[in-house]
Amino acid sequence: MFRLYVNPQNRKGHINKEIQGHFSEHLGRCIYEGLYVGEDSPIPNTNGMRNDVVNALKEMQIPVLRWPGGCFADEYHWMDGVGPKESRKRMINTHWGGVVEDNSFGTHEYMELCRQLGCKTYINGNVGSGTVREMSEWVEYMTFEGVSPMAELRKKNGHEAPYRVDYFGVGNENWGCGGNMNPEYYGNLYRNYQTYVRTYDSKKPIYKIACGPNVDDYEWTEGVLKTLYRGAGKENGLLDGISLHYYTHPEGWEVKGSATDFDEKVWYKTLSKTLYMETLIKQHGAILDQYDKERKVGMIVDEWGTWFTCEPGTNPGFLYQQNTMRDALVAGINLNIFNKHCDRVKMANIAQLVNVLQAVILTDGDKMLLTPTYHVFNMYKHHQDAELLDSYIETETIGLEEEYQVPNLSESVSLGKDGKIHITLNNLSAEKDYEIEGIFAQTKIQAVKGTVLTDEMHAHNTFDAPNKVHTQTFDDCRIKDNTISFTIPACSVLHLEVTV
Ligand code: AHR
């Protein structure tokens, strides 16, 4: 039996709802087909956005959406995507799949999508191949209310009122696809570019995000921060957040491995590599602590998730992959880690929303399915804007290879906005159930209800069997005063709502 200790009296921090954020790039069938089909499509849509996808994402309470990339962001020139659609530039998406990009989804369409979703906006600007002026004018175009050439252009293009930009990324992966820069060079460019990312309405400040490291590139983090905090930098630097990118690819970057065809060794390898996220947050966080002594700068994990070999027969540049119970566990573990580090992690964006990498939704023509990862986000939504509670779970180490051992359980607990305690618990064992006893300090428990996602490790949804993996009610919980007892099934993600 494993004990879970919860202290409802000890609140550890606020869980920003943006921790459950998403990312959409002009890549493969994410934007086109996945989200946007155009007004004339036979697929039911509202102003071009697929109704089925929008409704599913609203149900999941998508809190924020990053756009337009990714690597695409540093090749994107926003002016190409505004104005009458028939005169927008057509070009080849050289980075992703060599297909025609007709720019029919641009700034106005993105803002319309976020309006329909009711989510916050996160725009990623172009440092790699764009100018300071271009970035500055984009922000002016989107957010300026007064008289200005860009505000006039926005109005001429059909939107009188300014849009709201909540988050703005100054470049993406500038150590790689975003310009192959070194940290000092990028740091200096950041100082320059961000100056012109102006907040025009002080009631709606734009949260500025610097390009952070890839995985364990601590030199990048150190180099960028040193440059940003040097000399004339404001006491708290010139940034609100710094990004971190870490993907789980069990077989390494070159091989990656199949999304659906794997054995138990690879299962544990995948989960073990996922747990590395916590080390990265701590290590990069420790560097950040040296500069940002007041701990005001957010760590923005704006690309994470599984990256497998794309599905056979699909364009390799489209990064289309299936999604199994293994992805569900990867999502559950990462979201628990982000919750536990909510003092630093202020936003995280899984890559990517639809049809790309670890997607929550897959589409095929007019068909749509929800992946196991979708169900995890839907269960975790109760943590959005909740207060993290002090919790600890006893674990044992499991796995088949010495190098890839993992704890059998992962958890996080919060006090939700609804006044209930929400526990999310993952069983990382591919085959063993575990007895759990949850002990709540000085708390009388009134009721518990739960939802579980469980199946065998390869299980996934297909367009022929779209509901093979689905959530079920979990009502096998015994209550006694301040304890609850239950058995968590193998290979599962569980959400418990506790009324006290
Ligand atoms: O998400 C796919 C790509 O991965 C993004 O475009 C890039 O930022 C990262 O390398």
Residues whose N, C-alpha, C, O or C-beta is under 5 A from the ligand:
A	BS01	AHR	G70 C71 F72 E173 A351
